[in-house]
């Protein structure tokens, strides 16, 4: 077995468990001396955890660091929420997947921990604020009662991020690698010494800067502990080669605890350390790493020049890095776990792109990292490639070869030129825009300069249309919050129908800033993140936590909006059948929909609707409709400002909410039946794209993707024969380039047959390592709930 195979076996053979160390320490430190500033208490907890947590070294590890006491162990973050932990404590070990064995002694301690935090968590504060401000409009989770959805407003928008940390950020690794961690400490100490005692914010600023110093002290001790563990382990290591590896690791950890890195190896260890410590401080999603091939390349080039590094060594180190990221795990409520299927943290790494001067940033390390990705075949972290006008064709082809080798949907392909356009439209400078990296699933960020991106709301656009078609009434509940200004039956054109759709949007969208304010205020007040703030631009100079937002940082609060393909298909069908052909009246279509198209006559109405143009077939009528609807949401959100400043940036990604969203929507004019999943991201509704992949690319490229600066996703499923030789790889690479030149933003591929997916459903024990691309993330297929597996099977399968 290779080293990488041995490490994978070591990690996967370690069963997930719950680690109580962090929860215990944070409970003790944060809930005592409550007269002290919250940020100081959290910094002391962080430092103490790094001083006392269990450290380990795997038998083949070439990089060191961990977030909990064992690989795949999940730490507890009681400061965010304890209600669901208490409710599900007895079920952790009996889950169908992501089981966490737990003893009665551990349960007893966790219950005490939950009692200590009861009423004092982020969830409690957000829950209070939301109920106090918009409580009468809130609904409990969806009709299945499984907790798949967080509280919603008339099922049009579900509210997220009141049980987790903030996250959604990329640190400033470029500066960190140039100056080292010691420079961060000195910067905070200098800024602290220059504070003006007469400044009204003096006390808050002093507390923040002192907390940064505490966190950096803890970081130094953490690295020194790792260095000590490595050298002690080396003493008893019988193999001379392994002894030398451990001795070198000890040297590296000791050095980077205070000094800047000088080698590729040192730089990679520093990046891993910072990444893991951000995960320790907060359990937020999408803590991403930026353009690793770019900021590590100077170290690699220098090492190659002096003969201490080569491509083989660099690839091995990067494979170890990817697997170290995979070791981190997260305990979630069962509803969310069931949806996401596995230990997804939405970490993202970007390769390729362009320099600040507009030249290609692809370099030899880019290709090495692609080979490492293909050789690890795990579901996290997510790796994406940035492809633009300056990108060499060889890099696109190498990315496709890595996709085939990885077998799990990575890398995904992003349009560098559209991303830069997105950033510029959002007020980002050209040089910063060219330095963008992917964060999470499809969001575009400037590393170090964009603040955290709390995701407060998932807007169900097809549900909004359903309300508009029923006079503002929710057919599932009978509730009317916004009665339509006119009857749908009186509409004489599709423009008037769209006006009713916008009328509903205008009613529901103002809830978003209220929800965002409640969540953002709580993050800043109860769970500041001084370590994360210290590795971002501007925050030490401002003496303000990153969760406060504002300042020179770009602030872009994410708002999800789902169902654009369905809405476009539905409106196009109504326009054709009712207004153009006058085949059925609006009343007749509504009657058939309300009957879920049951019965011969209603089925005939459905057939007429299904026969209308559908997104994904390169038909201008429906494609133009999709682009028209796509523009509405970001345009309307411009009138609102987030609490943290900046803007509300929209995204059309569904994550996996397309299945959940569909469960609360009745039959719709696109011919969809009640309860069926809505379209996945911006992908065509399964079974409606009949003209091949080129037609899909042409349709989706007609959308102005730069309007939504938090991105969109197109999922494509290839049969494995589509990429099984160099000629086919070149053909697909050319298709991607043309798609991007026409304006497409993103595409990602599953290279797997329907037969394999169906066999994996029947024999999951034979497919434990099967990774698939779900949305903007990958997951182990057998850990997904069956309805998500079915949705993957239903996707159109293409063959070249």
VEXLO-815934 format. One record per residue (C-alpha): x, y, z; residue in three letters. Coordinates in steps of 0.2 Angstrom, whole numbers, plus 5000, padded with zeros to 4 digits. Each point is the difference from the previous one (the first is absolute). Example, Ala and Ser with C-alpha at 12.3 -4.5 7.8 and 13.67 -1.06 7.14 Angstrom:
2
506249785039Ala 500650174997Ser 
# end
This chain:
800
500050005000Unk 500650184997Unk 500150125014Unk 498450094994Unk 499149835000Unk 500649965018Unk 499550175006Unk 498249984992Unk 499949835008Unk 500550075017Unk 498850145000Unk 498549904993Unk 500349865012Unk 499850125015Unk 498250015004Unk 499250175003Unk 499750055018Unk 499650155010Unk 501550095008Unk 499450095016Unk 501750105003Unk 499550164991Unk 498350015007Unk 500649975018Unk 501350134999Unk 498950134991Unk 498649975013Unk 501250035014Unk 500950154993Unk 498550094992Unk 498849985013Unk 501150065015Unk 500550185003Unk 498650064990Unk 500450185004Unk 501449984988Unk 499850044982Unk 499349864989Unk 501550014988Unk 501249985014Unk 499249855007Unk 499949924983Unk 501850034997Unk 500549935017Unk 499049844996Unk 500849994983Unk 501850025008Unk 499649875014Unk 499349874987Unk 501650024990Unk 501049975015Unk 499049855007Unk 499249914985Unk 500649834995Unk 501250004986Unk 500449854989Unk 501249954986Unk 499449874987Unk 501349874995Unk 500350074983Unk 499650195003Unk 501150124992Unk 499050155006Unk 499450035018Unk 498550075008Unk 498249955005Unk 498450085006Unk 499449865012Unk 500849855009Unk 499949874986Unk 499850004981Unk 498250034995Unk 499550055018Unk 498850145002Unk 500350145013Unk 498550085009Unk 499650184997Unk 498750035014Unk 500150194998Unk 499049994984Unk 498649895005Unk 499649865012Unk 498149974998Unk 500249874985Unk 501549925009Unk 498949975016Unk 498649944989Unk 501049884989Unk 501349945013Unk 499349825002Unk 499949984981Unk 501850044995Unk 500649825000Unk 498549934991Unk 500050124985Unk 499849914983Unk 501750094995Unk 501250125009Unk 499849905016Unk 500950075015Unk 500249865014Unk 499850085017Unk 500149935018Unk 498750045013Unk 501450095010Unk 500350114985Unk 498150034998Unk 499950065018Unk 501450124998Unk 499250074984Unk 498350025008Unk 500950115014Unk 500950094986Unk 498350044991Unk 499250055017Unk 501450125003Unk 499850084983Unk 498150004999Unk 499350174996Unk 501850074997Unk 500449944982Unk 500050084983Unk 498549904996Unk 499050075015Unk 500550184996Unk 499549984982Unk 498449915004Unk 499550135013Unk 500450154987Unk 499149914986Unk 498449975011Unk 500150175007Unk 500150094983Unk 499149884987Unk 499449865011Unk 498250004994Unk 500549964983Unk 501249855004Unk 499549824997Unk 500749855007Unk 501049874989Unk 499249924985Unk 498549884999Unk 501149845003Unk 500550065017Unk 501749944998Unk 500950165003Unk 500650014982Unk 499650184999Unk 500350145013Unk 498650125004Unk 499250074985Unk 498950154995Unk 498549924991Unk 501149874993Unk 500750134988Unk 501750025009Unk 500849895013Unk 501250085012Unk 501749925003Unk 501650035010Unk 499350025017Unk 500849845006Unk 501750014993Unk 501550124999Unk 500250134986Unk 501449944990Unk 499950044981Unk 501750084999Unk 501849984992Unk 501450065011Unk 501550114994Unk 501249864997Unk 501150114989Unk 500450125014Unk 500249865013Unk 501349914989Unk 500950154997Unk 500150065019Unk 499649855011Unk 498949985015Unk 501350095011Unk 499750164990Unk 498149995003Unk 500350005019Unk 501250154999Unk 498850094989Unk 498649985013Unk 501250055014Unk 500550154991Unk 498250054996Unk 499649975018Unk 501450125006Unk 499350144989Unk 498250005006Unk 499350165005Unk 499249995018Unk 498950144996Unk 499249924985Unk 498249955003Unk 500449824993Unk 501649985010Unk 499449865012Unk 499349904986Unk 501550034989Unk 501249955015Unk 498949845003Unk 500149954982Unk 501950024998Unk 500349925017Unk 499049854993Unk 501049994984Unk 501650005011Unk 499349865010Unk 499549904985Unk 501750024992Unk 500849945016Unk 498949855000Unk 500549974982Unk 501950015004Unk 499749875014Unk 499049894989Unk 501449994987Unk 501349985014Unk 499049855007Unk 500049924982Unk 501950034999Unk 500249925017Unk 498949854995Unk 500949974984Unk 501750005008Unk 499449885014Unk 499249894988Unk 501649994990Unk 501049955015Unk 499149835000Unk 499849984981Unk 501149854994Unk 499950054982Unk 501450124995Unk 499050084986Unk 498550035010Unk 501150065015Unk 500750134988Unk 498350054994Unk 499450035018Unk 501550105004Unk 499750114985Unk 498250035005Unk 500650055017Unk 501250124993Unk 498650084988Unk 498750025014Unk 501250085012Unk 500650124986Unk 498350064994Unk 499450025017Unk 500950175000Unk 500950024983Unk 499450014982Unk 500249854989Unk 501449994988Unk 499649834991Unk 498549924992Unk 499949875014Unk 500050145013Unk 498750104991Unk 498849854997Unk 500149965019Unk 499650185004Unk 498550014989Unk 499449835007Unk 500250075018Unk 499150164997Unk 498649914991Unk 499749875014Unk 500150145014Unk 498650104991Unk 499049845000Unk 500349985019Unk 499550185004Unk 498449994991Unk 499049864991Unk 499550104986Unk 499849934982Unk 501150044985Unk 501650055008Unk 501050004984Unk 501850014995Unk 500150104985Unk 501249984985Unk 501349885008Unk 500949974984Unk 500350194998Unk 500650055017Unk 501049845003Unk 500950004983Unk 501450125005Unk 500549885014Unk 499949854988Unk 501050094987Unk 501450055012Unk 500149835008Unk 500149924982Unk 501450124996Unk 501149955015Unk 499649814998Unk 499049975016Unk 498349984991Unk 499349914985Unk 498349974992Unk 499949835008Unk 500350065018Unk 498850154998Unk 498649884993Unk 500249895015Unk 500050155012Unk 498450074992Unk 499249835001Unk 500350005019Unk 499350175001Unk 498449954992Unk 499849855011Unk 500450115016Unk 498550114995Unk 498949854998Unk 500449945018Unk 499050155007Unk 498249955003Unk 498450095006Unk 498649955011Unk 498350064993Unk 498249975003Unk 499349854992Unk 498950104987Unk 501550094993Unk 501249845001Unk 498749914990Unk 500050134987Unk 501950034998Unk 500549815001Unk 501650005010Unk 501350115008Unk 499850154987Unk 500850165006Unk 500050094983Unk 501850045000Unk 500650064983Unk 501650014991Unk 500350104984Unk 501349964986Unk 500450104985Unk 499350174996Unk 501050154996Unk 501250125008Unk 499650185005Unk 500850054984Unk 498849894990Unk 501249874995Unk 499749815003Unk 500449945017Unk 500149824995Unk 501749935005Unk 500849835002Unk 499349995018Unk 498350014992Unk 500249844991Unk 500849925015Unk 498550045011Unk 498849934987Unk 501049835000Unk 499950005019Unk 498150035000Unk 499849864988Unk 501049895011Unk 499050035016Unk 498249984994Unk 499250075016Unk 498450115001Unk 500950145009Unk 500750134998Unk 499250064984Unk 501350044986Unk 499550124986Unk 500950064985Unk 499950184993Unk 500050004981Unk 500150164990Unk 500650074983Unk 501849995006Unk 499949825006Unk 501049874990Unk 499049864992Unk 501149885008Unk 499550055017Unk 498149974996Unk 500449834993Unk 501149965016Unk 498550055010Unk 498949884991Unk 501249875002Unk 500150035019Unk 498150005000Unk 500049824992Unk 501449955013Unk 499150075015Unk 498349924995Unk 499050115012Unk 499650164990Unk 501650105003Unk 500650124994Unk 498650114996Unk 500250134986Unk 499850185002Unk 500050154988Unk 501450115005Unk 499450144989Unk 498250005006Unk 500749995018Unk 501050164997Unk 498550094993Unk 498949945015Unk 501350085012Unk 500250164990Unk 498150025000Unk 500049985018Unk 501250145003Unk 501649905001Unk 501650084992Unk 500749914984Unk 501649945008Unk 499049935015Unk 498749934988Unk 501349904990Unk 500649935017Unk 498349925003Unk 499849825007Unk 498649895003Unk 499249995017Unk 498849865005Unk 499049934985Unk 500050144987Unk 500350175009Unk 501350114994Unk 501250095013Unk 501650105001Unk 501149915012Unk 500350105016Unk 499050154995Unk 498249934999Unk 499249995017Unk 499049855007Unk 498449964989Unk 498649955012Unk 498749904990Unk 498350055008Unk 498749954987Unk 499549874987Unk 498750084988Unk 498949874992Unk 499650094983Unk 498849874994Unk 499050015016Unk 499950194998Unk 499349974982Unk 498849875008Unk 499350145012Unk 499950124985Unk 498949884990Unk 498949975015Unk 499750185004Unk 501350005014Unk 499249855009Unk 501249865005Unk 499049844994Unk 500949895012Unk 499550115015Unk 498650114995Unk 501050155007Unk 499950164990Unk 501350135005Unk 500050104985Unk 498450004990Unk 500250034981Unk 499550174994Unk 499049924986Unk 499349824995Unk 501249904990Unk 498549954989Unk 499950194995Unk 501750004993Unk 500150034981Unk 501949974998Unk 501549915008Unk 500750175005Unk 498550035011Unk 500349825008Unk 501850055003Unk 499450165008Unk 499049905012Unk 501649895003Unk 501050165004Unk 498650065011Unk 500349845011Unk 501950035000Unk 499850185005Unk 499049945015Unk 501249865006Unk 501750074996Unk 499950145014Unk 500149865012Unk 501849964995Unk 500950155007Unk 499049975016Unk 500649825001Unk 501850044995Unk 500150145014Unk 499449885013Unk 501349874995Unk 501550124997Unk 499750095016Unk 500149845010Unk 501649944992Unk 500850175004Unk 499350015018Unk 500149825006Unk 501349914989Unk 501450114993Unk 501449924992Unk 501750095004Unk 501149874993Unk 499150004983Unk 500050195001Unk 501950005003Unk 500349914983Unk 498950124990Unk 500550174993Unk 499650165009Unk 499249935016Unk 501550025012Unk 500250184993Unk 498250035003Unk 500049915017Unk 498449924995Unk 499449824998Unk 499749944983Unk 498249955005Unk 499650195002Unk 500350024982Unk 500150184992Unk 501750094998Unk 501149984985Unk 499549814998Unk 498849954986Unk 498449945008Unk 498949894990Unk 498649915009Unk 499449854991Unk 498149984996Unk 499549834991Unk 498650004987Unk 499549834993Unk 498949944986Unk 500450124985Unk 499949864987Unk 498349955006Unk 499350175001Unk 500650044983Unk 499349844993Unk 498350035009Unk 499850184994Unk 500549954982Unk 498749865001Unk 498750125006Unk 500450134986Unk 499949874987Unk 498549905005Unk 498950145007Unk 500550164992Unk 500849954983Unk 499149844995Unk 498450045011Unk 499949815001Unk 499450005019Unk 499550155011Unk 500950045015Unk 498649945011Unk 500149834991Unk 501949995003Unk 499850045018Unk 498649875002Unk 501149874993Unk 501550055011Unk 498950005015Unk 499549824996Unk 501849954998Unk 499649974981Unk 499149845005Unk 498649944988Unk 500149994981Unk 499550184997Unk 501250075012Unk 501449894993Unk 499650074983Unk 500350185008Unk 501649935007Unk 500649934983Unk 499750174992Unk 501050095014Unk 501449874998Unk 500150024981Unk 500550185002Unk 501850054999Unk 501149965015Unk 501750075006Unk 501449904993Unk 499549974982Unk 500850164993Unk 498250084997Unk 500150195001Unk 498250025007Unk 500349915016Unk 501850045002Unk 499550194999Unk 498749975013Unk 501349925011Unk 501150154998Unk 498650125003Unk 499549915017Unk 501949985005Unk 500250194999Unk 498550045012Unk 500749945016Unk 501750095000Unk 499350164994Unk 498750005014Unk 501349965013Unk 501050164996Unk 498750105010Unk 500549915016Unk 501750025010Unk 500649865012Unk 500450045018Unk 501949974996Unk 500050124986Unk 500349964982Unk 498649924990Unk 498949854999Unk 500849884987Unk 498849884992Unk 500449824995Unk 499049884989Unk 500849845008Unk 498749885009Unk 501349905010Unk 498849865003Unk 498450115003Unk 499349954983Unk 499349845008Unk 499450095016Unk 499350154990Unk 499049884989Unk 499149925015Unk 499150155004Unk 499450054983Unk 498549944991Unk 499849964981Unk 500750144990Unk 499850064982Unk 501649924994Unk 499149845001Unk 500949955017Unk 498949905012Unk 499750045018Unk 501449975011Unk 501349964987Unk 501750075001Unk 500350174991Unk 501550024988Unk 501749975007Unk 500950175000Unk 500050074983Unk 499949834992Unk 498649954989Unk 498649915008Unk 500449814998Unk 499349934984Unk 499650164992Unk 501650034991Unk 499949914984Unk 501350084988Unk 501749955008Unk 501350095010Unk 500450134988Unk 498250065001Unk 500050005019Unk 501650114999Unk 499250124988Unk 498550025010Unk 500950035017Unk 501250114991Unk 498750124996Unk 499750055018Unk 500950155007Unk 500949915013Unk 501050145006Unk 498450085008Unk 500149875014Unk 501850025007Unk 499849855012Unk 499949894985Unk 499049874992Unk 500249814996Unk 499749894985Unk 500149815003Unk 500449894986Unk 500149815000Unk 501149914988Unk 500149814996Unk 501749945004Unk 500349974981Unk 499950184997Unk 501750045007Unk 500949834997Unk 501350064987Unk 501050164996Unk 499050054985Unk 498450005011Unk 500950105013Unk 500550134988Unk 498250014993Unk 499350035017Unk 501350135004Unk 499650094984Unk 498250005005Unk 500350075017Unk 501150144992Unk 498650044988Unk 498750005013Unk 501050125011Unk 500350114985Unk 498150014997Unk 499850065018Unk 499749845011Unk 500750015017Unk 500249835007Unk 499849824996Unk 500449845010Unk 500049824995Unk 499549835007Unk 500949874989Unk 499049855005Unk 498649894992Unk 498249985005Unk 500349815002Unk 501450035013Unk 498950125010Unk 498649885000Unk 501149855005Unk 500750115014Unk 498250025007Unk 499849815000Unk 501749965007Unk 500650145010Unk 501349895009Unk 500949994983Unk 500150184997Unk 500650085017Unk 501350114991Unk 498950064986Unk 500150194999Unk 498850104990Unk 499750184996Unk 498450055008Unk 499950194998Unk 501550115003Unk 500749875011Unk 500349814999Unk 499449865012Unk 500249825002Unk 498549934990Unk 499449875012Unk 499950125014Unk 498750114991Unk 498249975004Unk 499149904986Unk 499150154993Unk 501650094997Unk 500749854992Unk 498549994989Unk 500250184994Unk 501849964995Unk 499449854990Unk 498750104992Unk 501250134993Unk 500249994981Unk 501549894995Unk 501150064986Unk 501249904989Unk 501250084987Unk 
# end
